Amino acid sequence: MERVYPALIFDVERDSFVVWVRWVSLEAPPSPEVPPAQGIRVELLLNRNTVLGPTIVYRRDLSAPVYLRAQRIRVAQALEGAQRRGFCDVNLVIHGSIANAPFAALYHLRDYDGAAIDTKTIEGTPLLQLQPSTPADRWQVAAQANLRVRVELRGQPRHRLLVIR
């Protein structure tokens, strides 16, 4: 028996990981300030290396879905290490949310022209998606999704961090 993983072909010059965060209110009328400081704490990891977050996106800022671009240099470094191993564990986490229905999804995009934090809609199917299921009387939720992929890198990173020991 041989294990087969899907291939992730990542161009370090052109590709980005973008995390989509959305809030669906189950209350009527919505109350973005009660309880105070409602939000979603989200993180993206590649082989246990954080490339986005953990960051909190507050509910008051989620009137429209928000897109967060992962740090390109960290992504390239993590994927270079993963390529040597032959595979990469992609992990998308909602650490905690004071929410009835938080959503998070991960997109792999080429030539993404959005800002690091943006509300411009992305059409397409995400690589990973989280939608915790929790009863309406619960406010604290968390979730995670994992995907193991075989990594193929293309291109050269624009910036390299030289570590001198």
C-alpha positions in Angstrom: 0.0 0.0 0.0 1.2 3.5 -0.9 0.0 6.7 0.6 -0.9 9.4 -2.0 -1.3 13.0 -1.2 -2.7 15.8 -3.4 -0.1 18.0 -4.9 0.2 21.7 -4.0 2.1 23.5 -6.8 3.1 26.8 -5.3 4.8 29.6 -7.2 6.7 31.6 -4.6 6.8 34.7 -6.8 3.1 34.8 -7.7 1.1 32.7 -5.2 -0.5 33.6 -1.9 -2.5 32.0 0.8 -5.6 34.0 1.7 -7.8 33.3 4.7 -11.5 34.3 4.4 -13.3 35.1 7.6 -17.1 35.6 7.8 -19.6 36.0 10.6 -23.2 34.8 10.4 -25.4 36.2 13.1 -28.1 34.0 14.4 -29.7 36.7 16.5 -32.4 39.1 15.6 -31.7 41.9 15.5 -27.9 41.5 15.3 -25.9 43.1 18.2 -22.2 43.4 17.2 -21.3 45.1 20.5 -23.2 42.8 22.9 -21.4 41.1 24.5 -18.4 43.4 24.0 -15.3 42.4 22.0 -16.9 39.7 20.0 -14.6 38.3 17.3 -12.9 35.4 15.7 -9.3 34.4 16.5 -7.9 32.7 13.4 -4.5 31.1 12.5 -2.9 29.4 9.5 0.0 27.0 10.0 2.3 25.2 7.5 4.0 22.2 9.2 3.3 23.8 12.6 4.9 27.1 11.4 2.5 30.1 11.8 2.2 32.1 8.6 -0.9 34.1 9.6 -2.0 35.0 13.1 -3.2 34.1 15.5 -5.1 37.3 14.8 -8.4 38.5 16.1 -11.0 39.9 13.6 -13.7 41.7 15.5 -17.4 41.2 14.7 -17.8 45.0 14.2 -15.3 44.7 11.3 -17.1 41.7 9.7 -20.2 43.4 8.2 -18.7 42.1 5.0 -16.4 39.0 4.8 -12.7 39.9 5.3 -9.8 38.4 3.5 -6.4 38.1 5.2 -3.2 37.4 3.2 -0.6 35.2 4.8 3.0 36.5 5.1 4.6 35.7 1.8 8.2 35.3 3.1 7.1 33.0 6.0 5.0 30.9 3.5 8.0 30.5 1.2 10.3 29.5 4.0 7.8 27.0 5.4 7.1 25.5 2.0 10.9 25.2 1.2 11.3 23.2 4.4 8.2 21.1 3.6 9.5 20.4 0.1 12.6 18.8 1.7 10.4 16.6 3.8 8.2 15.8 0.8 4.9 16.9 2.2 3.3 19.8 4.1 0.6 19.7 6.8 -1.7 22.7 6.2 -3.7 23.6 9.3 -6.4 26.3 9.5 -7.6 27.0 13.1 -10.3 29.1 14.7 -8.8 29.2 18.2 -11.9 30.8 19.7 -14.8 32.8 18.7 -17.5 34.5 20.7 -19.9 33.8 17.9 -22.9 31.7 16.9 -21.6 31.0 13.5 -18.0 31.9 12.5 -16.6 30.8 9.2 -13.0 30.6 7.9 -11.7 29.3 4.6 -8.3 29.0 3.0 -7.7 30.0 -0.6 -4.5 29.3 -2.7 -4.4 32.2 -5.2 -2.1 33.2 -8.0 -1.5 36.9 -8.8 -3.8 38.0 -5.9 -4.2 41.8 -6.3 -5.9 42.4 -2.9 -4.4 44.1 0.1 -3.1 42.2 3.1 -6.6 42.8 4.7 -9.3 43.2 2.1 -13.1 42.8 1.5 -12.9 42.2 -2.2 -14.8 39.0 -3.0 -12.9 36.0 -4.2 -14.8 33.6 -6.5 -14.0 29.9 -6.3 -13.7 27.0 -4.0 -11.4 27.1 -1.0 -8.7 24.6 -0.3 -9.9 24.2 3.3 -13.1 25.4 5.0 -14.2 25.6 8.7 -17.8 26.0 9.9 -18.1 25.0 13.5 -21.4 23.6 14.5 -22.6 24.8 17.9 -26.0 25.2 19.5 -27.5 28.7 19.5 -27.1 28.9 23.3 -23.3 28.5 23.2 -21.1 31.5 22.5 -17.5 30.0 22.7 -16.6 27.9 19.7 -13.4 26.6 18.1 -12.5 24.5 15.1 -9.6 23.3 13.0 -9.1 21.6 9.7 -5.9 19.8 8.4 -4.7 18.8 5.0 -1.5 17.0 4.1 -0.2 17.8 0.6 2.8 17.0 -1.5 4.7 20.3 -2.2 6.1 21.4 -5.5 7.7 24.9 -5.5 8.2 27.1 -8.6 10.0 30.4 -8.9 12.4 32.1 -6.5 11.3 34.1 -3.5 11.6 37.8 -3.9 13.2 38.3 -0.5 15.3 36.0 1.6 16.1 36.3 5.2 19.7 35.4 5.8 20.3 33.9 9.3 23.9 34.2 10.6 24.8 31.9 13.5 
